[in-house]
Amino acid sequence: MIVPSIDLMDGNAVQLVGGKAFELDAGDPMPIARRFGRVGEIAVVDLDAALGKGDNASVIEELIRAAPCRVGGGIRTVEAAIRWLDAGATKVVLGTAATPEVLGELPRERVVAALDAVDGEVVVEGWQTKTGAGIVDRIRELRDYVGGFLVTFVEKEGRLGGTAMERVAEIVEAAGDARVTIAGGVSTTGEVAELDRLGADAQVGMALYKGLMPLADAFAAPLRSDRADGLWPTVVCDERGVTLGLAYSNAESLGVAIEEGIGAYWSRTRGLWRKGASSGDVQELIDIAVDCDRDALRFRVRQSGGGFCHTGTRTCFGADGGLGALERTIAARLTNAHAGSYTKRLVTEQGLLGAKLKEEAGELADAVGVGDVAWEAADVIYFALVKAIGAGATLADVERVLDGRALKVTRRPGNRKDV
């Protein structure tokens, strides 16, 4: 699959040729990250830090909050790597510091070793220093310590002349179960598809920025279909992963969805279908994922209005329940309910919600047995959601905080506080 790249200098997204010659300045990286993030993980590279000329840490922190990012460039210590993992980076990419001693102190599945090569020889320190080491030998040395490799063919980088495809199979074999990402010269969707077939991802920058490889085409390159009409079945989910229904996609609808950031599909009877164009029940696209067989898609969307189904229900399988339904009920009551509504009283009557939260938390702490604990936990969740929604936070916001905490390597002791 494709891994879009954002290279940073002086706070802007840039592209260099061969790691040296300045080619273009794409400006503010934030809108680029939001767009790239619709197709999955982004590679963010701090060129200033890699070259020892400052850093773009504050910019990267913002990008991490906007999209899933693997972060690299100038990460040369265990402490620096852990700081980025704690900050929410999905992975850290280490180059010069990719040694067994350093890598052994980090969680393997979240570390990528960056091996930059010129004509097969590994180079370090911003591609400026030759090491004398061969790239395949280096991969075999490090593969037990990392979850992935980023292999950049520096002589191809930024030149749009194609990558060193003839070397990829040997590199993938040497990497074992570590996933390989190839960078340097990838400029066609055919190369993206071939790399995927060989078991590697394609990290792409220049071809995307210059418009030579449309993002949607690059994302779709490895896809296949066993249907006569060539469509890809598309499972549509809300931001929490709850299934709303089944639709279909093709290259045209996928391009509209990614470029416009909306739920757009291909109707087998009407053609291009922008969800909500007539009903008003529009969708904001969060991201698209591909299944393991490359023949089905999952859209995550923020659904507005009555729901996804043409019958007016939230899902095509009827009304949903659980926390999502509770969230929407609370939001509706806070907005539309009469003053006597208990939910509305909780946020309008001074001190009531705080008192109930403390009361119900205490009852949960004292509860015993499955039934009682579930009952009291439900009470706590209800009052906690009233607090969150009343303050403008959503259940998805809460889940993002939990997901972010799961990414942290450094753990708080969680000791009891004196009160």
C-alpha positions as CSV (number, residue, x, y, z in Angstrom):
1,M,0.0,0.0,0.0
2,I,1.0,3.6,-0.2
3,V,2.5,5.6,2.7
4,P,2.4,9.3,1.8
5,S,5.3,11.3,3.0
6,I,5.6,14.8,4.5
7,D,9.2,16.1,4.7
8,L,9.6,19.1,7.0
9,M,12.0,22.1,6.8
10,D,11.4,25.3,8.7
11,G,7.8,24.2,9.4
12,N,6.8,23.7,5.8
13,A,6.3,20.5,3.7
14,V,9.1,20.3,1.2
15,Q,10.6,18.0,-1.3
16,L,14.3,17.5,-2.1
17,V,16.1,15.7,-4.9
18,G,18.6,13.1,-3.7
19,G,18.3,14.4,-0.2
20,K,20.2,17.6,-1.1
21,A,18.8,19.8,-3.9
22,F,15.7,21.8,-2.9
23,E,12.8,21.1,-5.4
24,L,9.6,22.5,-4.0
25,D,7.9,24.1,-1.0
26,A,4.3,22.8,-0.4
27,G,3.7,25.2,2.4
28,D,1.5,24.4,5.5
29,P,1.7,20.6,6.2
30,M,-1.6,20.5,8.2
31,P,-4.1,20.4,5.2
32,I,-1.7,17.9,3.5
33,A,-1.7,15.7,6.6
34,R,-5.5,15.7,6.8
35,R,-5.8,14.7,3.2
36,F,-3.1,12.1,3.3
37,G,-4.5,10.7,6.5
38,R,-7.7,9.6,4.7
39,V,-5.7,6.7,3.2
40,G,-3.9,5.6,6.4
41,E,-0.6,6.2,8.0
42,I,1.7,9.1,7.0
43,A,5.5,9.2,7.1
44,V,6.6,12.5,8.7
45,V,10.3,13.2,8.4
46,D,12.0,16.1,10.2
47,L,14.7,17.0,7.7
48,D,16.0,19.8,9.9
49,A,16.6,17.4,12.9
50,A,18.1,14.8,10.6
51,L,20.6,17.4,9.3
52,G,21.3,18.9,12.8
53,K,19.8,22.3,11.9
54,G,17.0,22.6,14.5
55,D,13.8,20.7,14.5
56,N,10.1,20.8,13.7
57,A,8.8,19.2,16.9
58,S,5.9,21.6,17.5
59,V,4.6,21.1,14.0
60,I,4.9,17.3,14.2
61,E,3.0,17.3,17.5
62,E,0.1,19.0,15.7
63,L,0.3,16.6,12.8
64,I,0.1,13.6,15.1
65,R,-3.2,14.9,16.5
66,A,-4.6,15.2,12.9
67,A,-3.6,11.9,11.4
68,P,-1.7,8.6,12.2
69,C,1.9,9.4,11.8
70,R,5.2,7.5,11.8
71,V,7.8,10.0,12.8
72,G,11.5,10.0,11.8
73,G,14.4,12.4,11.4
74,G,17.0,13.1,14.0
75,I,15.8,10.5,16.5
76,R,19.1,9.2,17.9
77,T,18.4,8.1,21.5
78,V,16.0,5.8,23.3
79,E,14.7,8.8,25.2
80,A,13.9,10.7,22.0
81,A,12.1,7.7,20.5
82,I,10.0,7.2,23.6
83,R,9.1,10.8,23.7
84,W,7.6,10.5,20.2
85,L,5.8,7.3,21.0
86,D,4.4,8.8,24.2
87,A,3.3,11.8,22.1
88,G,1.1,9.5,19.9
89,A,3.4,8.6,17.0
90,T,2.2,5.2,15.6
91,K,5.8,4.3,15.0
92,V,9.3,5.9,15.2
93,V,11.8,5.7,12.4
94,L,15.4,5.4,13.5
95,G,18.4,5.7,11.1
96,T,21.8,6.5,12.6
97,A,20.6,5.2,16.0
98,A,19.2,1.9,14.6
99,T,21.6,-0.3,16.5
100,P,20.8,-3.4,18.5
101,E,21.7,-1.6,21.7
102,V,19.2,1.2,21.1
103,L,16.4,-0.8,19.4
104,G,16.5,-3.4,22.2
105,E,15.1,-0.7,24.6
106,L,12.1,0.0,22.4
107,P,8.8,-1.9,21.6
108,R,9.7,-3.9,18.5
109,E,6.3,-3.6,16.8
110,R,6.5,0.2,16.8
111,V,10.0,0.8,15.5
112,V,11.1,1.1,11.9
113,A,14.8,1.0,11.0
114,A,15.5,3.5,8.2
115,L,18.2,2.2,5.9
116,D,19.2,4.7,3.3
117,A,21.4,3.3,0.6
118,V,23.4,4.7,-2.3
119,D,24.1,2.0,-4.9
120,G,23.4,-0.6,-2.2
121,E,25.7,0.9,0.5
122,V,24.1,2.2,3.7
123,V,24.5,5.9,4.4
124,V,23.7,7.8,7.6
125,E,23.5,11.3,9.1
126,G,21.1,12.8,6.6
127,W,22.5,10.7,3.8
128,Q,25.9,12.4,4.2
129,T,28.1,9.7,5.6
130,K,28.9,6.3,4.0
131,T,29.1,3.3,6.3
132,G,30.6,0.6,4.1
133,A,27.7,-1.8,5.1
134,G,25.6,-3.5,2.5
135,I,21.8,-3.0,2.9
136,V,20.8,-6.7,2.9
137,D,23.4,-7.6,5.5
138,R,22.2,-4.7,7.7
139,I,18.6,-5.8,7.4
140,R,19.5,-9.3,8.6
141,E,21.4,-7.8,11.5
142,L,18.5,-5.7,12.7
143,R,15.3,-7.7,11.7
144,D,14.8,-9.2,15.2
145,Y,14.7,-5.8,16.8
146,V,12.2,-3.9,14.6
147,G,8.7,-4.3,13.2
148,G,9.6,-2.7,9.9
149,F,12.3,-1.3,7.6
150,L,12.2,1.9,5.5
151,V,14.6,1.4,2.6
152,T,15.4,4.5,0.7
153,F,17.3,4.3,-2.6
154,V,18.9,7.7,-2.3
155,E,20.2,7.8,-5.9
156,K,16.5,7.5,-7.0
157,E,15.0,9.8,-4.4
158,G,13.0,12.7,-5.9
159,R,14.0,12.0,-9.4
160,L,10.7,10.4,-10.6
161,G,12.6,7.9,-12.6
162,G,11.3,4.7,-11.0
163,T,12.6,2.8,-8.0
164,A,15.1,-0.1,-7.8
165,M,12.4,-2.8,-8.2
166,E,15.0,-5.4,-9.0
167,R,16.3,-5.2,-5.4
168,V,13.0,-5.4,-3.6
169,A,12.4,-9.2,-3.5
170,E,15.8,-9.9,-1.8
171,I,15.2,-7.1,0.7
172,V,11.7,-8.4,1.6
173,E,13.1,-11.9,2.1
174,A,15.9,-10.7,4.3
175,A,13.5,-8.7,6.5
176,G,11.5,-11.8,7.6
177,D,8.4,-10.8,9.4
178,A,9.3,-7.1,9.5
179,R,7.3,-5.1,7.0
180,V,9.3,-3.3,4.4
181,T,8.6,0.2,3.0
182,I,10.4,1.3,-0.1
183,A,11.2,4.9,-0.9
184,G,13.1,6.7,-3.6
185,G,11.8,7.2,-7.1
186,V,8.4,5.6,-6.9
187,S,6.4,7.5,-9.5
188,T,3.7,5.3,-11.0
189,T,0.7,3.4,-9.6
190,G,2.1,0.3,-11.3
191,E,5.1,0.4,-9.1
192,V,2.9,0.8,-6.0
193,A,0.9,-2.3,-7.1
194,E,4.1,-4.3,-7.8
195,L,5.6,-3.4,-4.5
196,D,2.5,-4.6,-2.8
197,R,2.6,-7.8,-4.7
198,L,6.2,-8.3,-3.5
199,G,5.2,-7.7,0.1
200,A,6.3,-4.1,0.5
201,D,4.7,-0.7,0.9
202,A,5.6,2.4,-1.1
203,Q,6.5,5.7,0.6
204,V,5.8,8.4,-1.9
205,G,6.4,12.1,-1.9
206,M,7.5,13.9,-5.0
207,A,5.0,12.2,-7.4
208,L,2.1,13.1,-5.1
209,Y,3.2,16.7,-4.6
210,K,3.7,17.2,-8.4
211,G,0.3,15.6,-9.2
212,L,1.9,12.9,-11.3
213,M,0.3,10.2,-9.1
214,P,-3.2,11.0,-7.8
215,L,-3.5,9.9,-4.2
216,A,-6.7,7.9,-4.9
217,D,-5.1,6.1,-7.8
218,A,-2.0,5.3,-5.7
219,F,-4.2,4.0,-2.9
220,A,-6.3,1.9,-5.3
221,A,-3.4,0.4,-7.2
222,P,-3.1,-2.9,-5.2
223,L,-6.9,-3.4,-5.2
224,R,-8.6,-6.3,-7.0
225,S,-12.2,-7.4,-7.5
226,D,-13.7,-10.8,-8.3
227,R,-17.0,-9.1,-9.4
228,A,-18.0,-8.9,-13.0
229,D,-18.5,-5.1,-12.7
230,G,-15.1,-4.6,-11.0
231,L,-16.6,-2.8,-8.0
232,W,-15.1,-3.1,-4.5
233,P,-17.6,-3.9,-1.7
234,T,-17.4,-1.1,0.9
235,V,-18.3,-1.5,4.5
236,V,-19.4,1.9,5.9
237,C,-18.8,2.5,9.6
238,D,-19.2,5.4,11.9
239,E,-16.2,6.9,13.7
240,R,-16.4,4.3,16.4
241,G,-16.4,1.4,14.0
242,V,-20.1,0.5,14.2
243,T,-21.3,-0.7,10.8
244,L,-23.8,1.5,9.1
245,G,-24.3,-0.5,5.9
246,L,-22.8,-1.9,2.7
247,A,-22.0,0.1,-0.4
248,Y,-19.7,-0.2,-3.4
249,S,-16.8,1.8,-4.7
250,N,-14.8,2.2,-7.9
251,A,-11.9,4.3,-9.0
252,E,-14.1,7.4,-9.7
253,S,-16.0,7.3,-6.5
254,L,-12.9,6.6,-4.5
255,G,-11.2,9.7,-6.0
256,V,-14.2,11.9,-5.1
257,A,-14.3,10.5,-1.5
258,I,-10.6,11.1,-0.9
259,E,-10.3,14.5,-2.6
260,E,-13.5,15.9,-1.2
261,G,-13.3,14.2,2.2
262,I,-16.9,12.9,2.0
263,G,-18.8,9.6,1.9
264,A,-18.9,9.0,-1.9
265,Y,-19.8,5.6,-3.4
266,W,-20.7,3.9,-6.7
267,S,-24.4,3.0,-7.0
268,R,-25.0,0.0,-9.2
269,T,-28.1,1.8,-10.6
270,R,-27.3,5.5,-10.4
271,G,-23.6,5.8,-10.8
272,L,-21.6,8.2,-8.6
273,W,-23.4,8.7,-5.3
274,R,-22.4,11.5,-2.9
275,K,-24.1,10.4,0.3
276,G,-26.6,13.0,1.5
277,A,-26.5,15.2,-1.6
278,S,-30.3,15.0,-1.8
279,S,-31.3,13.9,1.8
280,G,-28.9,16.1,3.7
281,D,-27.6,13.1,5.6
282,V,-24.0,13.8,4.6
283,Q,-20.9,12.0,5.7
284,E,-17.5,13.4,6.6
285,L,-14.8,10.9,5.6
286,I,-12.4,10.0,8.4
287,D,-10.3,7.3,6.6
288,I,-10.4,4.3,4.3
289,A,-8.8,1.0,5.0
290,V,-8.2,-2.0,2.7
291,D,-8.8,-5.6,3.9
292,C,-6.1,-8.2,3.9
293,D,-7.1,-9.7,0.5
294,R,-7.1,-6.2,-1.2
295,D,-10.7,-6.8,-2.5
296,A,-12.9,-4.8,0.0
297,L,-12.8,-1.4,1.7
298,R,-13.9,0.0,5.0
299,F,-14.9,3.7,5.1
300,R,-15.0,5.4,8.5
301,V,-17.3,8.4,8.4
302,R,-19.0,10.9,10.6
303,Q,-22.7,10.5,9.8
304,S,-25.0,13.4,10.1
305,G,-28.8,13.7,9.9
306,G,-31.1,10.8,10.3
307,G,-28.7,8.1,9.4
308,F,-27.2,6.0,6.6
309,C,-30.2,4.0,5.5
310,H,-32.7,5.3,3.0
311,T,-35.4,4.1,5.4
312,G,-34.3,6.8,7.9
313,T,-32.6,4.5,10.4
314,R,-29.1,5.0,11.6
315,T,-27.9,1.7,10.0
316,C,-29.2,-0.5,7.2
317,F,-29.7,-3.2,9.9
318,G,-32.1,-1.1,11.9
319,A,-31.7,1.2,14.9
320,D,-28.4,0.7,16.8
321,G,-28.0,0.7,20.6
322,G,-25.2,0.8,23.1
323,L,-23.0,3.8,23.9
324,G,-23.4,5.4,20.5
325,A,-27.2,5.5,20.8
326,L,-26.9,6.8,24.4
327,E,-24.6,9.5,23.3
328,R,-27.0,10.7,20.6
329,T,-30.0,10.5,23.1
330,I,-28.1,12.7,25.6
331,A,-27.1,15.2,23.0
332,A,-30.7,15.5,21.7
333,R,-32.0,15.9,25.3
334,L,-29.4,18.6,26.1
335,T,-30.4,20.5,22.9
336,N,-34.1,19.9,22.6
337,A,-35.6,18.6,25.9
338,H,-37.8,20.8,28.1
339,A,-36.4,22.3,31.3
340,G,-37.8,19.5,33.4
341,S,-35.8,16.8,31.6
342,Y,-33.5,15.1,34.1
343,T,-30.6,15.0,31.6
344,K,-31.0,18.8,31.0
345,R,-31.3,19.4,34.8
346,L,-27.9,17.8,35.2
347,V,-26.2,20.5,33.3
348,T,-28.4,23.4,34.3
349,E,-28.8,22.8,38.0
350,Q,-25.7,24.0,39.8
351,G,-23.8,21.2,41.5
352,L,-26.2,18.4,40.6
353,L,-24.0,16.6,38.0
354,G,-20.9,16.8,40.2
355,A,-22.7,15.3,43.2
356,K,-24.2,12.5,41.1
357,L,-20.8,11.6,39.6
358,K,-19.3,11.3,43.1
359,E,-22.3,9.4,44.4
360,E,-22.4,6.9,41.5
361,A,-18.6,6.4,41.5
362,G,-18.7,5.5,45.2
363,E,-21.5,3.1,44.6
364,L,-19.5,1.4,41.8
365,A,-16.5,1.2,44.1
366,D,-18.6,-0.6,46.7
367,A,-20.5,-2.9,44.3
368,V,-20.0,-6.6,44.3
369,G,-21.2,-9.3,41.9
370,V,-21.5,-9.1,38.1
371,G,-25.1,-7.7,38.0
372,D,-24.5,-5.0,40.6
373,V,-21.2,-3.9,39.1
374,A,-22.7,-3.7,35.6
375,W,-25.6,-1.7,36.9
376,E,-23.4,0.8,38.8
377,A,-20.9,1.0,35.9
378,A,-23.8,1.9,33.6
379,D,-24.8,4.7,35.9
380,V,-21.3,6.1,36.0
381,I,-21.0,5.9,32.2
382,Y,-24.3,7.8,31.8
383,F,-23.3,10.7,34.1
384,A,-19.8,10.8,32.6
385,L,-21.2,11.1,29.1
386,V,-23.6,13.9,30.2
387,K,-20.6,15.7,31.6
388,A,-18.6,15.2,28.4
389,I,-21.3,16.0,25.9
390,G,-22.4,19.0,28.0
391,A,-18.9,20.3,27.6
392,G,-18.8,19.7,23.8
393,A,-16.8,16.5,23.9
394,T,-18.0,13.4,22.0
395,L,-17.6,9.7,22.8
396,A,-15.2,9.5,19.8
397,D,-13.1,12.2,21.5
398,V,-13.0,10.1,24.7
399,E,-12.0,7.0,22.7
400,R,-9.2,8.9,20.9
401,V,-7.8,9.8,24.4
402,L,-7.9,6.1,25.4
403,D,-6.3,5.1,22.1
404,G,-3.6,7.7,22.6
405,R,-2.9,6.4,26.1
406,A,-2.5,2.9,24.7
407,L,0.3,4.2,22.5
408,K,2.3,5.5,25.4
409,V,5.4,3.6,26.4
410,T,5.9,5.5,29.6
411,R,3.3,4.6,32.2
412,R,2.1,6.6,35.2
413,P,2.3,4.7,38.6
414,G,-1.4,5.1,39.2
415,N,-0.9,5.4,43.0
416,R,-3.8,6.4,45.3
417,K,-4.0,10.2,45.8
418,D,-4.4,11.5,49.3
419,V,-7.7,13.4,49.7
